[in-house]
Amino acid sequence: MAEIKYEITEEIGILSERSGWTKELNMVSWNDRDPKFDIRDWSPDHSKMGKGITLSIDEMKTMKELLARIDFD
């Protein structure tokens, strides 16, 4: 299996924490490509990761619009 290369280019914020791992929103460059928004679980030292999702800037803008429509109360 080929090694996946990644670089967290910007740590935006932690969404939650469980058992030392954190679910984070970051900008991540995968395999030397342009960074994308990335939501996934990370080990404390970022050496291990869980499954996640990456979003382009256009997808994130759409997500922001969709979230603004939700009444969380």
C-alpha positions as CSV (number, residue, x, y, z in Angstrom):
1,M,0.0,0.0,0.0
2,A,1.4,3.4,-1.0
3,E,2.2,5.8,1.8
4,I,-0.1,8.8,2.0
5,K,1.8,12.1,2.4
6,Y,0.1,14.9,4.3
7,E,0.9,18.3,5.8
8,I,-1.4,20.2,8.1
9,T,-0.9,23.7,6.7
10,E,-3.3,25.5,9.1
11,E,-4.9,24.3,12.4
12,I,-8.3,26.0,12.4
13,G,-9.9,24.4,15.5
14,I,-10.9,21.5,17.6
15,L,-14.5,20.3,17.3
16,S,-14.4,17.7,20.1
17,E,-12.1,15.4,22.1
18,R,-12.4,11.8,23.1
19,S,-9.8,9.5,24.7
20,G,-7.0,11.9,23.8
21,W,-7.9,12.0,20.1
22,T,-9.4,15.2,18.7
23,K,-11.8,15.9,15.9
24,E,-10.4,18.9,14.1
25,L,-11.0,21.3,11.2
26,N,-7.7,22.0,9.5
27,M,-6.3,22.9,6.1
28,V,-4.4,19.8,4.9
29,S,-2.3,19.3,1.8
30,W,-2.6,15.6,0.7
31,N,0.2,14.2,-1.5
32,D,1.7,17.7,-2.2
33,R,-1.6,19.0,-3.6
34,D,-3.2,22.3,-2.7
35,P,-4.6,22.4,0.8
36,K,-8.3,21.7,1.4
37,F,-10.5,22.0,4.4
38,D,-10.3,18.7,6.3
39,I,-12.5,17.3,9.1
40,R,-11.2,14.1,10.9
41,D,-10.0,12.6,14.1
42,W,-6.3,12.9,15.0
43,S,-4.1,11.4,17.6
44,P,-2.5,13.8,20.0
45,D,0.8,14.1,17.9
46,H,-1.0,14.0,14.5
47,S,0.9,10.9,13.6
48,K,-2.3,8.8,13.3
49,M,-5.7,9.8,11.8
50,G,-9.2,8.5,11.5
51,K,-11.5,8.6,8.5
52,G,-12.5,12.1,7.5
53,I,-13.8,14.3,4.8
54,T,-12.0,17.0,2.7
55,L,-13.8,20.0,1.2
56,S,-12.7,22.4,-1.5
57,I,-13.3,26.2,-0.8
58,D,-16.4,26.1,-3.0
59,E,-17.8,23.1,-1.0
60,M,-17.0,24.8,2.3
61,K,-18.8,27.9,1.1
62,T,-21.9,25.8,0.3
63,M,-21.6,24.1,3.7
64,K,-21.5,27.5,5.4
65,E,-24.7,28.5,3.6
66,L,-26.4,25.2,4.5
67,L,-25.4,25.5,8.1
68,A,-26.7,29.0,8.3
69,R,-30.2,27.7,7.3
70,I,-30.3,25.3,10.3
71,D,-32.1,26.4,13.5
72,F,-30.1,24.8,16.2
73,D,-32.4,26.0,19.0
